[in-house]
Amino acid sequence: MTTSIRSARPSDADAVERIENDADLLLVDRLRADVWAPAPHGDARLAEPGFLLVAEVDGEVAGFAHVLEVDGVCHLEQLSVHPLLSRRGLGRSLVEAAKDGARERGYARISLRTYADVPWNAPFYATVGFLEEEPATSFHRSLLEVEAQHGLDRYGRRVQMSAPLGDPRP
């Protein structure tokens, strides 16, 4: 199995959407969610401020990390790995690559929001250096409103987490 991580290209957009929808099925099943919005198209993710990384396995897109850069905040918006390729370190590699990308862009920390009690959510992120924190910026507080609009909080406790990135590279 040959694995690599690279910046996403427009030709990856369909795969990104498909992977997120497939991965979300695991979460929907775990949470017993009766309503779940479909993933945005990869073109929408590519158009947002920030960066999108993809993991390739044997030349096929197998996962992605979408990082937003908004109002001086670097935020891991989405991490998804195709369910058939989970538990092989792709998510961990994507998170580390996202942290590296954020550091290279001059950020001292990266944040995310996730479910507290889903094993591949907050407990996983804790293993890669993320700690729970309260939303302190207007951007982070706006995410609470978005989550409420989508009804995400009815499926379990949501938390904000961040990871320090050390000194940004010059």
N, C-alpha and C positions, 0 to 999 in steps of 0.2 A: 504494500500500500504506500504510494508516493503522495505525500501531503505538502501543500504549500499555501501560504497566505499572501494575498496581494490586494491592491486597490481594485474595487469593483469597476467594471466597464458597463456601458449601456447594454451590451449584449447579455449581461448577467441579470437584467431586471426581471425577466420572467422566472428564472430559477430562484431568485431571492423571494419573490412573492410565494411561489409554490412551497419552498422550504418552510417559510413562516407558517403558512396555513397547515402544512403537515405536522409541524412541531406543536402548533396550537391545539391540535386534536388531543394530544397527551394531556395538556393542561385543562382543556375543557372536560375531559373524562375525569381527571383527578379532582377537579373542583365541582363536578356535576353541574356545570354551567348550562343553563337553559337558553341563554342568548350570548352569542360571541360574534363580534364584528370580524369580517374577513380582513386579512392583511392588506395594507396599502400596496399598490403596485411598486415594484422596484424602481421605476422611473421617478415616482414621487419621493422615495427615499434618496435617490441620487440627486434630486433637485434641492434638497434641504441643505442649510448651511452645516458644514461638518464634513465627515468622511464615512465611507462605507467600505469595509473590508470583506473579502470572501475567502473562505477556505476551500481549496480544491483537493479532491482525492482522486488520484489517477485521472486528472484532467477534467473532472466534473465538479461543478460547484456543489458543496456539501453542507455549507453553513455560512453565516455572515454575522458581522457586528456592525451596527449602525450607531455612529457617534455624532451627536448634535453639538454645535458650537453656537451658543446663544447668550447674548448679554454678558460675555466674559466667563461663561460657565461651559465646561466640557461635560457632556452627559451621555452615558451609554444608554441609548434609547431602546435598542433591541439587540438581543443575542439569540440566534436560532441555529440549530443544527438538525439536519434531517434525522428523524427518529431511527432509521435503519443504521445510522452511523454514530449514534450517541454512545457515550461511555468509552470513547477512544481518545479523549484528550483534545478533541477539536474545539470545544467550547473554551476550555482553559487556554489553549493557544490563541484563540481569537481575542479573549479578554486581555491576555498579555500583550498582544499586538496592538489592541486598542489603547492600552495604557502607554505603550511606547509611542504610538502616534500622537497621543495627547501631550506627552512629555516633550516630544520634538516640536510641537506647536507652541510650547511655552507655558503649559498649564502645570500647576503644582498639585492638582487633585482632579479626580474624575468621579462623577456621581451616577446614580441610577435609582430607579424605583422598581420594587418587585414585591412578590408575596413572601411574607415572613415564614410561613410554615410549609411551603412546597420544597421538597429536598433539593431540586435542581434550580431553585431560586435563591433566597437569602442564605440558606446554609451553604450552598455552593459558592456564592460570592464571598462569603466569609473566608473560605479556604484560599482565595486569591487576593486577600488583603483588604476587603471592604468591611467597613464598620457602620452600624446604624447611626443615624444622626437626624436631627429635626430639620425640616425645610426652612431655610433662612433667607433665601433670595426670592425676589418676585417671580423669577422663572420657576423655581421649585414649587412655590405656592400655587402657581398656575397649573402645575401638573396635578395637584390635588383636585382642582376643579374639573379637569379633563377626565380624570379617573372616575369622579363622581358622575359626570355626564354619561360615561360608558357603563356605569354600574359595577365597576371592578371591585369596589369595596364590599359588595354584598357577598362575594365569594371567599373572603378571608381578609385577614389583616395585611395591609400594605405598608411597606416601610421604605424609607429613603436610606441609601447607603452611599458611602464615598470611600475612595482609596487615595492615600497620599501617593504622589508620584516622585517625590524627592525633588532635587534641584532640576529645573528645566535646563535642557541643553541649549548652549548659545546658538 
